[in-house]
Amino acid sequence: MRILILCTGNSCRSQMAEAFLRSFDPTLEVFSAGTEPAPQVHPKTVEVMREVGIDLSKAHPKSVERFTDQQFDYVITVCDSAKETCPVFTGEVRHRLHFDFDDPAEAVGTEEEVLSTFRRVRNEIREEFSKLYNNLLTQNDHSRSL
């Protein structure tokens, strides 16, 4: 099963979602990308994911253009901006889903307040993608496309 997760910068939300799906089931082919990729994964994303045992220190943002001619069982947007600017996929996309999570990179306040926002968004993403995996993905045989 091939899954692409999109957001704007591919530096926070989509990286978290990709990492969680991979942690749930290593047999899934999961990718993430951005419509306007950032230069690097946000350092606080790396920090809060490390807190839950996931290492994103070697992850890097990628452009969605790299994936537009490929086939996916799911293309999932995780912010409204990516949903609105999502390119046309010339490869087959069987299902499109959308979740809207706050952008933790826009958090303001003290260091602890900003980290708290990153943790909240991380936990929301883990919860929603766990539900997705358990409710949709595990109901399908991984040896065939949905």
N, CA, C and O atoms as CSV, one atom per row, in Angstrom:
chain,resi,resn,atom,element,x,y,z
A,1,MET,N,N,0.841,-1.173,0.000
A,1,MET,CA,C,0.000,0.000,0.000
A,1,MET,C,C,0.888,1.239,0.000
A,1,MET,O,O,1.812,1.350,0.806
A,2,ARG,N,N,0.602,2.166,-0.908
A,2,ARG,CA,C,1.395,3.394,-1.044
A,2,ARG,C,C,0.570,4.591,-0.579
A,2,ARG,O,O,-0.573,4.779,-0.995
A,3,ILE,N,N,1.180,5.400,0.299
A,3,ILE,CA,C,0.506,6.542,0.888
A,3,ILE,C,C,1.413,7.757,0.776
A,3,ILE,O,O,2.603,7.687,1.083
A,4,LEU,N,N,0.839,8.877,0.331
A,4,LEU,CA,C,1.564,10.145,0.278
A,4,LEU,C,C,0.852,11.131,1.185
A,4,LEU,O,O,-0.363,11.306,1.091
A,5,ILE,N,N,1.607,11.776,2.064
A,5,ILE,CA,C,1.055,12.764,2.986
A,5,ILE,C,C,1.614,14.125,2.603
A,5,ILE,O,O,2.827,14.304,2.489
A,6,LEU,N,N,0.707,15.087,2.404
A,6,LEU,CA,C,1.093,16.417,1.936
A,6,LEU,C,C,0.761,17.505,2.943
A,6,LEU,O,O,-0.280,17.471,3.599
A,7,CYS,N,N,1.655,18.459,3.049
A,7,CYS,CA,C,1.361,19.728,3.720
A,7,CYS,C,C,2.129,20.805,2.960
A,7,CYS,O,O,2.654,20.544,1.877
A,8,THR,N,N,2.197,21.982,3.504
A,8,THR,CA,C,2.830,23.077,2.785
A,8,THR,C,C,4.353,22.936,2.783
A,8,THR,O,O,4.961,22.825,1.719
A,9,GLY,N,N,4.973,22.941,3.966
A,9,GLY,CA,C,6.432,22.961,4.042
A,9,GLY,C,C,7.111,21.615,4.183
A,9,GLY,O,O,8.324,21.517,4.001
A,10,ASN,N,N,6.343,20.560,4.507
A,10,ASN,CA,C,6.905,19.232,4.745
A,10,ASN,C,C,8.002,19.294,5.812
A,10,ASN,O,O,9.015,18.601,5.728
A,11,SER,N,N,7.767,20.153,6.827
A,11,SER,CA,C,8.763,20.283,7.881
A,11,SER,C,C,8.217,19.920,9.256
A,11,SER,O,O,8.988,19.779,10.206
A,12,CYS,N,N,6.902,19.767,9.378
A,12,CYS,CA,C,6.308,19.444,10.681
A,12,CYS,C,C,5.253,18.347,10.555
A,12,CYS,O,O,5.533,17.172,10.789
A,13,ARG,N,N,4.028,18.750,10.180
A,13,ARG,CA,C,2.876,17.852,10.238
A,13,ARG,C,C,3.001,16.620,9.357
A,13,ARG,O,O,2.769,15.506,9.828
A,14,SER,N,N,3.356,16.787,8.104
A,14,SER,CA,C,3.427,15.629,7.207
A,14,SER,C,C,4.580,14.705,7.596
A,14,SER,O,O,4.482,13.489,7.432
A,15,GLN,N,N,5.666,15.271,8.105
A,15,GLN,CA,C,6.785,14.441,8.575
A,15,GLN,C,C,6.347,13.592,9.765
A,15,GLN,O,O,6.683,12.411,9.852
A,16,MET,N,N,5.590,14.205,10.683
A,16,MET,CA,C,5.097,13.469,11.846
A,16,MET,C,C,4.163,12.342,11.405
A,16,MET,O,O,4.291,11.207,11.865
A,17,ALA,N,N,3.225,12.659,10.512
A,17,ALA,CA,C,2.254,11.666,10.057
A,17,ALA,C,C,2.955,10.507,9.351
A,17,ALA,O,O,2.631,9.344,9.594
A,18,GLU,N,N,3.906,10.818,8.484
A,18,GLU,CA,C,4.656,9.775,7.792
A,18,GLU,C,C,5.351,8.869,8.803
A,18,GLU,O,O,5.282,7.645,8.694
A,19,ALA,N,N,6.016,9.467,9.783
A,19,ALA,CA,C,6.759,8.686,10.777
A,19,ALA,C,C,5.828,7.811,11.608
A,19,ALA,O,O,6.159,6.662,11.903
A,20,PHE,N,N,4.673,8.339,11.987
A,20,PHE,CA,C,3.748,7.525,12.774
A,20,PHE,C,C,3.226,6.346,11.952
A,20,PHE,O,O,3.194,5.221,12.451
A,21,LEU,N,N,2.819,6.580,10.706
A,21,LEU,CA,C,2.326,5.468,9.892
A,21,LEU,C,C,3.404,4.398,9.713
A,21,LEU,O,O,3.118,3.204,9.796
A,22,ARG,N,N,4.630,4.826,9.470
A,22,ARG,CA,C,5.731,3.863,9.330
A,22,ARG,C,C,5.914,3.065,10.626
A,22,ARG,O,O,6.202,1.869,10.592
A,23,SER,N,N,5.743,3.745,11.775
A,23,SER,CA,C,5.918,3.055,13.058
A,23,SER,C,C,4.784,2.062,13.315
A,23,SER,O,O,4.996,1.049,13.981
A,24,PHE,N,N,3.593,2.334,12.803
A,24,PHE,CA,C,2.465,1.418,12.978
A,24,PHE,C,C,2.641,0.159,12.138
A,24,PHE,O,O,2.282,-0.939,12.562
A,25,ASP,N,N,3.204,0.334,10.931
A,25,ASP,CA,C,3.293,-0.796,10.006
A,25,ASP,C,C,4.428,-0.563,9.020
A,25,ASP,O,O,4.264,0.181,8.053
A,26,PRO,N,N,5.586,-1.194,9.255
A,26,PRO,CA,C,6.732,-0.989,8.374
A,26,PRO,C,C,6.535,-1.501,6.949
A,26,PRO,O,O,7.344,-1.202,6.071
A,27,THR,N,N,5.463,-2.275,6.705
A,27,THR,CA,C,5.235,-2.771,5.344
A,27,THR,C,C,4.570,-1.724,4.452
A,27,THR,O,O,4.530,-1.889,3.232
A,28,LEU,N,N,4.052,-0.657,5.041
A,28,LEU,CA,C,3.443,0.410,4.243
A,28,LEU,C,C,4.533,1.201,3.535
A,28,LEU,O,O,5.610,1.420,4.090
A,29,GLU,N,N,4.250,1.630,2.304
A,29,GLU,CA,C,5.147,2.554,1.604
A,29,GLU,C,C,4.591,3.947,1.841
A,29,GLU,O,O,3.616,4.349,1.206
A,30,VAL,N,N,5.210,4.681,2.752
A,30,VAL,CA,C,4.712,5.992,3.149
A,30,VAL,C,C,5.729,7.055,2.769
A,30,VAL,O,O,6.925,6.913,3.022
A,31,PHE,N,N,5.230,8.121,2.157
A,31,PHE,CA,C,6.061,9.248,1.750
A,31,PHE,C,C,5.384,10.530,2.233
A,31,PHE,O,O,4.176,10.551,2.468
A,32,SER,N,N,6.158,11.583,2.379
A,32,SER,CA,C,5.579,12.893,2.664
A,32,SER,C,C,6.260,13.921,1.779
A,32,SER,O,O,7.399,13.743,1.348
A,33,ALA,N,N,5.533,15.006,1.517
A,33,ALA,CA,C,6.062,16.063,0.654
A,33,ALA,C,C,5.328,17.356,0.964
A,33,ALA,O,O,4.326,17.371,1.678
A,34,GLY,N,N,5.853,18.444,0.406
A,34,GLY,CA,C,5.243,19.751,0.602
A,34,GLY,C,C,5.007,20.464,-0.706
A,34,GLY,O,O,5.724,20.251,-1.683
A,35,THR,N,N,3.993,21.315,-0.720
A,35,THR,CA,C,3.735,22.123,-1.907
A,35,THR,C,C,4.761,23.246,-2.027
A,35,THR,O,O,5.042,23.718,-3.128
A,36,GLU,N,N,5.322,23.674,-0.893
A,36,GLU,CA,C,6.408,24.665,-0.843
A,36,GLU,C,C,7.404,24.193,0.212
A,36,GLU,O,O,7.416,24.724,1.322
A,37,PRO,N,N,8.237,23.210,-0.111
A,37,PRO,CA,C,9.088,22.587,0.900
A,37,PRO,C,C,10.027,23.560,1.611
A,37,PRO,O,O,10.642,24.427,0.989
A,38,ALA,N,N,10.120,23.397,2.907
A,38,ALA,CA,C,11.030,24.191,3.737
A,38,ALA,C,C,12.461,23.702,3.508
A,38,ALA,O,O,12.668,22.627,2.945
A,39,PRO,N,N,13.444,24.489,3.943
A,39,PRO,CA,C,14.831,24.056,3.775
A,39,PRO,C,C,15.202,22.840,4.634
A,39,PRO,O,O,16.092,22.073,4.267
A,40,GLN,N,N,14.522,22.660,5.780
A,40,GLN,CA,C,14.841,21.548,6.672
A,40,GLN,C,C,13.622,21.194,7.506
A,40,GLN,O,O,12.682,21.980,7.621
A,41,VAL,N,N,13.651,20.003,8.087
A,41,VAL,CA,C,12.613,19.628,9.040
A,41,VAL,C,C,12.793,20.531,10.261
A,41,VAL,O,O,13.914,20.751,10.719
A,42,HIS,N,N,11.699,21.043,10.774
A,42,HIS,CA,C,11.762,21.963,11.918
A,42,HIS,C,C,12.437,21.270,13.096
A,42,HIS,O,O,12.071,20.145,13.437
A,43,PRO,N,N,13.415,21.919,13.724
A,43,PRO,CA,C,14.131,21.292,14.849
A,43,PRO,C,C,13.217,20.847,15.990
A,43,PRO,O,O,13.498,19.850,16.655
A,44,LYS,N,N,12.133,21.573,16.218
A,44,LYS,CA,C,11.220,21.177,17.294
A,44,LYS,C,C,10.396,19.952,16.901
A,44,LYS,O,O,9.953,19.199,17.769
A,45,THR,N,N,10.190,19.750,15.622
A,45,THR,CA,C,9.547,18.515,15.163
A,45,THR,C,C,10.446,17.334,15.511
A,45,THR,O,O,9.984,16.327,16.048
A,46,VAL,N,N,11.714,17.466,15.205
A,46,VAL,CA,C,12.681,16.411,15.519
A,46,VAL,C,C,12.690,16.160,17.031
A,46,VAL,O,O,12.704,15.012,17.476
A,47,GLU,N,N,12.680,17.235,17.808
A,47,GLU,CA,C,12.732,17.124,19.274
A,47,GLU,C,C,11.505,16.404,19.844
A,47,GLU,O,O,11.652,15.481,20.646
A,48,VAL,N,N,10.302,16.814,19.440
A,48,VAL,CA,C,9.102,16.207,20.039
A,48,VAL,C,C,8.865,14.788,19.530
A,48,VAL,O,O,8.261,13.980,20.235
A,49,MET,N,N,9.325,14.471,18.330
A,49,MET,CA,C,9.201,13.096,17.851
A,49,MET,C,C,10.205,12.188,18.575
A,49,MET,O,O,9.914,11.021,18.838
A,50,ARG,N,N,11.369,12.724,18.891
A,50,ARG,CA,C,12.353,11.957,19.659
A,50,ARG,C,C,11.761,11.582,21.019
A,50,ARG,O,O,12.047,10.506,21.544
A,51,GLU,N,N,10.941,12.461,21.589
A,51,GLU,CA,C,10.314,12.188,22.884
A,51,GLU,C,C,9.427,10.941,22.856
A,51,GLU,O,O,9.219,10.309,23.891
A,52,VAL,N,N,8.905,10.583,21.684
A,52,VAL,CA,C,8.052,9.389,21.562
A,52,VAL,C,C,8.794,8.248,20.842
A,52,VAL,O,O,8.177,7.302,20.352
A,53,GLY,N,N,10.112,8.360,20.791
A,53,GLY,CA,C,10.926,7.264,20.277
A,53,GLY,C,C,11.084,7.202,18.768
A,53,GLY,O,O,11.457,6.159,18.231
A,54,ILE,N,N,10.807,8.301,18.073
A,54,ILE,CA,C,10.944,8.319,16.611
A,54,ILE,C,C,12.032,9.319,16.229
A,54,ILE,O,O,11.982,10.482,16.629
A,55,ASP,N,N,13.005,8.868,15.461
A,55,ASP,CA,C,14.144,9.699,15.061
A,55,ASP,C,C,13.906,10.293,13.670
A,55,ASP,O,O,13.875,9.571,12.674
A,56,LEU,N,N,13.742,11.603,13.617
A,56,LEU,CA,C,13.596,12.304,12.341
A,56,LEU,C,C,14.826,13.145,12.011
A,56,LEU,O,O,14.760,14.021,11.149
A,57,SER,N,N,15.937,12.892,12.681
A,57,SER,CA,C,17.125,13.726,12.494
A,57,SER,C,C,17.681,13.666,11.073
A,57,SER,O,O,18.357,14.599,10.640
A,58,LYS,N,N,17.411,12.596,10.350
A,58,LYS,CA,C,17.920,12.481,8.976
A,58,LYS,C,C,16.842,12.768,7.922
A,58,LYS,O,O,17.104,12.682,6.723
A,59,ALA,N,N,15.641,13.105,8.374
A,59,ALA,CA,C,14.553,13.409,7.430
A,59,ALA,C,C,14.797,14.758,6.768
A,59,ALA,O,O,15.457,15.630,7.333
A,60,HIS,N,N,14.256,14.918,5.567
A,60,HIS,CA,C,14.381,16.202,4.881
A,60,HIS,C,C,13.106,16.473,4.067
A,60,HIS,O,O,12.485,15.537,3.563
A,61,PRO,N,N,12.716,17.742,3.939
A,61,PRO,CA,C,11.537,18.100,3.152
A,61,PRO,C,C,11.735,17.779,1.668
A,61,PRO,O,O,12.833,17.898,1.125
A,62,LYS,N,N,10.635,17.369,1.034
A,62,LYS,CA,C,10.646,17.038,-0.388
A,62,LYS,C,C,9.494,17.755,-1.079
A,62,LYS,O,O,8.475,18.053,-0.456
A,63,SER,N,N,9.658,18.024,-2.345
A,63,SER,CA,C,8.615,18.676,-3.130
A,63,SER,C,C,7.614,17.646,-3.625
A,63,SER,O,O,7.982,16.537,-4.011
A,64,VAL,N,N,6.349,18.025,-3.609
A,64,VAL,CA,C,5.288,17.152,-4.113
A,64,VAL,C,C,5.486,16.852,-5.596
A,64,VAL,O,O,5.037,15.814,-6.082
A,65,GLU,N,N,6.149,17.743,-6.312
A,65,GLU,CA,C,6.363,17.543,-7.750
A,65,GLU,C,C,7.084,16.229,-8.029
A,65,GLU,O,O,6.918,15.641,-9.098
A,66,ARG,N,N,7.861,15.782,-7.094
A,66,ARG,CA,C,8.610,14.535,-7.214
A,66,ARG,C,C,7.679,13.309,-7.291
A,66,ARG,O,O,8.096,12.239,-7.734
A,67,PHE,N,N,6.421,13.473,-6.857
A,67,PHE,CA,C,5.508,12.340,-6.732
A,67,PHE,C,C,4.290,12.395,-7.649
A,67,PHE,O,O,3.499,11.452,-7.665
A,68,THR,N,N,4.118,13.474,-8.413
A,68,THR,CA,C,2.855,13.671,-9.134
A,68,THR,C,C,2.563,12.642,-10.216
A,68,THR,O,O,1.406,12.483,-10.605
A,69,ASP,N,N,3.573,11.940,-10.712
A,69,ASP,CA,C,3.318,10.943,-11.759
A,69,ASP,C,C,3.286,9.516,-11.213
A,69,ASP,O,O,3.290,8.556,-11.984
A,70,GLN,N,N,3.256,9.375,-9.890
A,70,GLN,CA,C,3.259,8.059,-9.273
A,70,GLN,C,C,1.852,7.638,-8.836
A,70,GLN,O,O,0.956,8.471,-8.708
A,71,GLN,N,N,1.677,6.350,-8.612
A,71,GLN,CA,C,0.399,5.819,-8.150
A,71,GLN,C,C,0.402,5.724,-6.629
A,71,GLN,O,O,1.401,5.356,-6.012
A,72,PHE,N,N,-0.760,6.071,-6.034
A,72,PHE,CA,C,-0.914,5.977,-4.582
A,72,PHE,C,C,-2.290,5.431,-4.254
A,72,PHE,O,O,-3.272,5.721,-4.938
A,73,ASP,N,N,-2.342,4.636,-3.196
A,73,ASP,CA,C,-3.638,4.196,-2.685
A,73,ASP,C,C,-4.318,5.352,-1.959
A,73,ASP,O,O,-5.534,5.520,-2.044
A,74,TYR,N,N,-3.518,6.149,-1.240
A,74,TYR,CA,C,-4.036,7.313,-0.524
A,74,TYR,C,C,-3.119,8.503,-0.734
A,74,TYR,O,O,-1.896,8.377,-0.669
A,75,VAL,N,N,-3.724,9.670,-0.990
A,75,VAL,CA,C,-3.033,10.949,-0.880
A,75,VAL,C,C,-3.786,11.697,0.215
A,75,VAL,O,O,-4.989,11.937,0.109
A,76,ILE,N,N,-3.060,12.057,1.264
A,76,ILE,CA,C,-3.673,12.661,2.451
A,76,ILE,C,C,-3.068,14.033,2.685
A,76,ILE,O,O,-1.858,14.157,2.878
A,77,THR,N,N,-3.904,15.063,2.668
A,77,THR,CA,C,-3.434,16.400,2.999
A,77,THR,C,C,-3.658,16.623,4.491
A,77,THR,O,O,-4.654,16.174,5.057
A,78,VAL,N,N,-2.709,17.329,5.119
A,78,VAL,CA,C,-2.797,17.556,6.566
A,78,VAL,C,C,-2.846,19.033,6.929
A,78,VAL,O,O,-2.636,19.406,8.083
A,79,CYS,N,N,-3.127,19.876,5.927
A,79,CYS,CA,C,-3.377,21.289,6.191
A,79,CYS,C,C,-4.224,21.833,5.053
A,79,CYS,O,O,-4.177,21.327,3.932
A,80,ASP,N,N,-5.001,22.872,5.352
A,80,ASP,CA,C,-5.889,23.427,4.332
A,80,ASP,C,C,-5.121,24.002,3.153
A,80,ASP,O,O,-5.574,23.908,2.012
A,81,SER,N,N,-3.956,24.600,3.419
A,81,SER,CA,C,-3.174,25.194,2.340
A,81,SER,C,C,-2.768,24.145,1.314
A,81,SER,O,O,-2.878,24.379,0.111
A,82,ALA,N,N,-2.300,22.989,1.781
A,82,ALA,CA,C,-1.902,21.926,0.844
A,82,ALA,C,C,-3.108,21.405,0.087
A,82,ALA,O,O,-3.008,21.080,-1.096
A,83,LYS,N,N,-4.241,21.325,0.755
A,83,LYS,CA,C,-5.452,20.839,0.084
A,83,LYS,C,C,-5.827,21.782,-1.062
A,83,LYS,O,O,-6.200,21.337,-2.148
A,84,GLU,N,N,-5.723,23.084,-0.806
A,84,GLU,CA,C,-6.103,24.086,-1.809
A,84,GLU,C,C,-5.122,24.142,-2.965
A,84,GLU,O,O,-5.521,24.425,-4.095
A,85,THR,N,N,-3.850,23.880,-2.710
A,85,THR,CA,C,-2.837,24.003,-3.762
A,85,THR,C,C,-2.318,22.653,-4.230
A,85,THR,O,O,-1.302,22.586,-4.922
A,86,CYS,N,N,-2.996,21.589,-3.865
A,86,CYS,CA,C,-2.562,20.245,-4.241
A,86,CYS,C,C,-2.504,20.137,-5.762
A,86,CYS,O,O,-3.478,20.457,-6.443
A,87,PRO,N,N,-1.382,19.695,-6.293
A,87,PRO,CA,C,-1.261,19.600,-7.745
A,87,PRO,C,C,-2.100,18.454,-8.305
A,87,PRO,O,O,-2.592,17.601,-7.566
A,88,VAL,N,N,-2.246,18.457,-9.590
A,88,VAL,CA,C,-2.921,17.352,-10.258
A,88,VAL,C,C,-1.953,16.177,-10.304
A,88,VAL,O,O,-0.796,16.326,-10.697
A,89,PHE,N,N,-2.435,15.022,-9.903
A,89,PHE,CA,C,-1.614,13.824,-9.965
A,89,PHE,C,C,-1.916,13.107,-11.261
A,89,PHE,O,O,-3.066,12.769,-11.539
A,90,THR,N,N,-0.875,12.870,-12.064
A,90,THR,CA,C,-1.066,12.162,-13.321
A,90,THR,C,C,-1.056,10.653,-13.098
A,90,THR,O,O,-1.561,9.898,-13.929
A,91,GLY,N,N,-0.485,10.212,-11.983
A,91,GLY,CA,C,-0.564,8.804,-11.616
A,91,GLY,C,C,-1.904,8.544,-10.949
A,91,GLY,O,O,-2.585,9.478,-10.528
A,92,GLU,N,N,-2.280,7.280,-10.853
A,92,GLU,CA,C,-3.562,6.936,-10.245
A,92,GLU,C,C,-3.539,7.186,-8.737
A,92,GLU,O,O,-2.599,6.788,-8.049
A,93,VAL,N,N,-4.572,7.842,-8.236
A,93,VAL,CA,C,-4.773,8.036,-6.805
A,93,VAL,C,C,-6.139,7.453,-6.481
A,93,VAL,O,O,-7.162,7.945,-6.958
A,94,ARG,N,N,-6.151,6.402,-5.668
A,94,ARG,CA,C,-7.410,5.711,-5.385
A,94,ARG,C,C,-8.276,6.449,-4.381
A,94,ARG,O,O,-9.497,6.485,-4.531
A,95,HIS,N,N,-7.664,7.041,-3.353
A,95,HIS,CA,C,-8.429,7.726,-2.308
A,95,HIS,C,C,-7.718,9.008,-1.911
A,95,HIS,O,O,-6.493,9.053,-1.800
A,96,ARG,N,N,-8.515,10.052,-1.699
A,96,ARG,CA,C,-7.978,11.321,-1.188
A,96,ARG,C,C,-8.643,11.606,0.149
A,96,ARG,O,O,-9.864,11.529,0.279
A,97,LEU,N,N,-7.831,11.934,1.131
A,97,LEU,CA,C,-8.341,12.263,2.458
A,97,LEU,C,C,-7.746,13.587,2.898
A,97,LEU,O,O,-6.696,14.008,2.412
A,98,HIS,N,N,-8.442,14.244,3.837
A,98,HIS,CA,C,-7.940,15.524,4.348
A,98,HIS,C,C,-8.140,15.601,5.851
A,98,HIS,O,O,-9.209,15.286,6.374
A,99,PHE,N,N,-7.088,16.026,6.531
A,99,PHE,CA,C,-7.134,16.378,7.949
A,99,PHE,C,C,-6.542,17.769,8.053
A,99,PHE,O,O,-5.598,18.095,7.334
A,100,ASP,N,N,-7.080,18.590,8.934
A,100,ASP,CA,C,-6.507,19.921,9.121
A,100,ASP,C,C,-5.957,20.029,10.535
A,100,ASP,O,O,-6.711,20.050,11.508
A,101,PHE,N,N,-4.638,20.098,10.636
A,101,PHE,CA,C,-3.965,20.267,11.916
A,101,PHE,C,C,-3.352,21.657,11.956
A,101,PHE,O,O,-2.903,22.170,10.931
A,102,ASP,N,N,-3.332,22.271,13.140
A,102,ASP,CA,C,-2.655,23.551,13.311
A,102,ASP,C,C,-1.194,23.405,12.913
A,102,ASP,O,O,-0.601,22.336,13.059
A,103,ASP,N,N,-0.624,24.489,12.409
A,103,ASP,CA,C,0.803,24.473,12.056
A,103,ASP,C,C,1.605,24.842,13.296
A,103,ASP,O,O,1.583,26.000,13.712
A,104,PRO,N,N,2.309,23.892,13.897
A,104,PRO,CA,C,3.059,24.218,15.110
A,104,PRO,C,C,4.194,25.199,14.855
A,104,PRO,O,O,4.641,25.873,15.783
A,105,ALA,N,N,4.666,25.293,13.624
A,105,ALA,CA,C,5.743,26.230,13.304
A,105,ALA,C,C,5.292,27.677,13.476
A,105,ALA,O,O,6.126,28.577,13.572
A,106,GLU,N,N,3.983,27.909,13.517
A,106,GLU,CA,C,3.459,29.266,13.716
A,106,GLU,C,C,3.238,29.598,15.188
A,106,GLU,O,O,2.786,30.697,15.507
A,107,ALA,N,N,3.548,28.671,16.087
A,107,ALA,CA,C,3.341,28.891,17.517
A,107,ALA,C,C,4.231,30.016,18.022
A,107,ALA,O,O,5.382,30.158,17.607
A,108,VAL,N,N,3.676,30.807,18.920
A,108,VAL,CA,C,4.426,31.903,19.537
A,108,VAL,C,C,4.336,31.761,21.051
A,108,VAL,O,O,3.459,31.077,21.578
A,109,GLY,N,N,5.256,32.417,21.729
A,109,GLY,CA,C,5.274,32.375,23.185
A,109,GLY,C,C,6.640,31.965,23.684
A,109,GLY,O,O,7.643,32.048,22.975
A,110,THR,N,N,6.646,31.525,24.918
A,110,THR,CA,C,7.897,31.077,25.520
A,110,THR,C,C,8.322,29.762,24.863
A,110,THR,O,O,7.550,29.138,24.135
A,111,GLU,N,N,9.535,29.366,25.129
A,111,GLU,CA,C,10.048,28.099,24.608
A,111,GLU,C,C,9.123,26.945,25.002
A,111,GLU,O,O,8.805,26.085,24.181
A,112,GLU,N,N,8.698,26.938,26.266
A,112,GLU,CA,C,7.830,25.854,26.751
A,112,GLU,C,C,6.451,25.912,26.090
A,112,GLU,O,O,5.867,24.865,25.809
A,113,GLU,N,N,5.920,27.105,25.838
A,113,GLU,CA,C,4.622,27.233,25.172
A,113,GLU,C,C,4.695,26.724,23.726
A,113,GLU,O,O,3.783,26.052,23.245
A,114,VAL,N,N,5.787,27.055,23.051
A,114,VAL,CA,C,5.969,26.594,21.671
A,114,VAL,C,C,6.106,25.072,21.652
A,114,VAL,O,O,5.478,24.402,20.832
A,115,LEU,N,N,6.920,24.530,22.545
A,115,LEU,CA,C,7.069,23.072,22.618
A,115,LEU,C,C,5.738,22.399,22.953
A,115,LEU,O,O,5.438,21.319,22.443
A,116,SER,N,N,4.959,23.028,23.797
A,116,SER,CA,C,3.648,22.495,24.157
A,116,SER,C,C,2.747,22.398,22.922
A,116,SER,O,O,2.005,21.428,22.762
A,117,THR,N,N,2.818,23.408,22.051
A,117,THR,CA,C,2.034,23.378,20.809
A,117,THR,C,C,2.510,22.254,19.905
A,117,THR,O,O,1.693,21.526,19.342
A,118,PHE,N,N,3.820,22.103,19.758
A,118,PHE,CA,C,4.355,21.005,18.943
A,118,PHE,C,C,3.907,19.650,19.493
A,118,PHE,O,O,3.549,18.754,18.729
A,119,ARG,N,N,3.930,19.504,20.821
A,119,ARG,CA,C,3.500,18.238,21.430
A,119,ARG,C,C,2.007,17.991,21.202
A,119,ARG,O,O,1.601,16.867,20.902
A,120,ARG,N,N,1.197,19.030,21.342
A,120,ARG,CA,C,-0.250,18.881,21.138
A,120,ARG,C,C,-0.538,18.436,19.711
A,120,ARG,O,O,-1.319,17.509,19.494
A,121,VAL,N,N,0.092,19.095,18.733
A,121,VAL,CA,C,-0.126,18.737,17.331
A,121,VAL,C,C,0.394,17.324,17.064
A,121,VAL,O,O,-0.258,16.543,16.370
A,122,ARG,N,N,1.548,16.999,17.605
A,122,ARG,CA,C,2.092,15.638,17.458
A,122,ARG,C,C,1.094,14.607,17.972
A,122,ARG,O,O,0.837,13.601,17.310
A,123,ASN,N,N,0.534,14.858,19.150
A,123,ASN,CA,C,-0.412,13.909,19.747
A,123,ASN,C,C,-1.700,13.815,18.931
A,123,ASN,O,O,-2.265,12.730,18.791
A,124,GLU,N,N,-2.168,14.937,18.395
A,124,GLU,CA,C,-3.364,14.924,17.546
A,124,GLU,C,C,-3.109,14.115,16.273
A,124,GLU,O,O,-3.959,13.334,15.844
A,125,ILE,N,N,-1.935,14.307,15.676
A,125,ILE,CA,C,-1.584,13.572,14.455
A,125,ILE,C,C,-1.484,12.085,14.763
A,125,ILE,O,O,-2.021,11.268,14.015
A,126,ARG,N,N,-0.807,11.716,15.853
A,126,ARG,CA,C,-0.689,10.302,16.222
A,126,ARG,C,C,-2.074,9.684,16.416
A,126,ARG,O,O,-2.327,8.571,15.955
A,127,GLU,N,N,-2.963,10.398,17.090
A,127,GLU,CA,C,-4.306,9.870,17.348
A,127,GLU,C,C,-5.104,9.691,16.052
A,127,GLU,O,O,-5.708,8.641,15.838
A,128,GLU,N,N,-5.108,10.704,15.194
A,128,GLU,CA,C,-5.896,10.627,13.956
A,128,GLU,C,C,-5.341,9.571,12.994
A,128,GLU,O,O,-6.108,8.843,12.363
A,129,PHE,N,N,-4.025,9.488,12.884
A,129,PHE,CA,C,-3.447,8.507,11.966
A,129,PHE,C,C,-3.521,7.091,12.540
A,129,PHE,O,O,-3.559,6.121,11.783
A,130,SER,N,N,-3.542,6.965,13.842
A,130,SER,CA,C,-3.779,5.659,14.452
A,130,SER,C,C,-5.202,5.194,14.137
A,130,SER,O,O,-5.415,4.033,13.789
A,131,LYS,N,N,-6.170,6.096,14.258
A,131,LYS,CA,C,-7.558,5.762,13.899
A,131,LYS,C,C,-7.647,5.398,12.426
A,131,LYS,O,O,-8.288,4.410,12.067
A,132,LEU,N,N,-7.011,6.187,11.571
A,132,LEU,CA,C,-7.024,5.902,10.134
A,132,LEU,C,C,-6.454,4.517,9.873
A,132,LEU,O,O,-7.059,3.716,9.161
A,133,TYR,N,N,-5.302,4.238,10.444
A,133,TYR,CA,C,-4.670,2.940,10.232
A,133,TYR,C,C,-5.568,1.809,10.723
A,133,TYR,O,O,-5.781,0.824,10.016
A,134,ASN,N,N,-6.085,1.956,11.918
A,134,ASN,CA,C,-6.903,0.890,12.501
A,134,ASN,C,C,-8.255,0.718,11.811
A,134,ASN,O,O,-8.730,-0.408,11.661
A,135,ASN,N,N,-8.875,1.810,11.391
A,135,ASN,CA,C,-10.220,1.735,10.811
A,135,ASN,C,C,-10.240,1.474,9.318
A,135,ASN,O,O,-11.114,0.762,8.822
A,136,LEU,N,N,-9.299,2.036,8.606
A,136,LEU,CA,C,-9.319,1.895,7.152
A,136,LEU,C,C,-8.272,0.927,6.636
A,136,LEU,O,O,-8.580,-0.030,5.927
A,137,LEU,N,N,-7.057,1.188,6.996
A,137,LEU,CA,C,-5.966,0.459,6.377
A,137,LEU,C,C,-5.932,-1.006,6.791
A,137,LEU,O,O,-5.654,-1.866,5.956
A,138,THR,N,N,-6.206,-1.312,8.047
A,138,THR,CA,C,-6.129,-2.701,8.479
A,138,THR,C,C,-7.332,-3.516,8.029
A,138,THR,O,O,-7.311,-4.743,8.125
A,139,GLN,N,N,-8.373,-2.866,7.543
A,139,GLN,CA,C,-9.532,-3.588,7.028
A,139,GLN,C,C,-9.277,-4.104,5.616
A,139,GLN,O,O,-10.066,-4.880,5.077
A,140,ASN,N,N,-8.189,-3.673,5.032
A,140,ASN,CA,C,-7.859,-4.077,3.667
A,140,ASN,C,C,-6.674,-5.012,3.672
A,140,ASN,O,O,-5.795,-4.914,4.529
A,141,ASP,N,N,-6.653,-5.902,2.730
A,141,ASP,CA,C,-5.541,-6.830,2.570
A,141,ASP,C,C,-4.368,-6.061,1.972
A,141,ASP,O,O,-4.494,-5.484,0.892
A,142,HIS,N,N,-3.247,-6.047,2.651
A,142,HIS,CA,C,-2.088,-5.294,2.170
A,142,HIS,C,C,-1.484,-5.869,0.899
A,142,HIS,O,O,-0.644,-5.219,0.278
A,143,SER,N,N,-1.883,-7.058,0.496
A,143,SER,CA,C,-1.307,-7.646,-0.699
A,143,SER,C,C,-1.986,-7.144,-1.971
A,143,SER,O,O,-1.565,-7.480,-3.078
A,144,ARG,N,N,-3.019,-6.352,-1.814
A,144,ARG,CA,C,-3.693,-5.794,-2.986
A,144,ARG,C,C,-3.980,-4.325,-2.732
A,144,ARG,O,O,-3.993,-3.874,-1.587
A,145,SER,N,N,-4.206,-3.594,-3.790
A,145,SER,CA,C,-4.561,-2.189,-3.629
A,145,SER,C,C,-5.994,-2.098,-3.155
A,145,SER,O,O,-6.791,-3.017,-3.342
A,146,LEU,N,N,-6.309,-0.960,-2.533
A,146,LEU,CA,C,-7.692,-0.756,-2.078
A,146,LEU,C,C,-8.628,-0.527,-3.233
A,146,LEU,O,O,-9.827,-0.338,-3.028
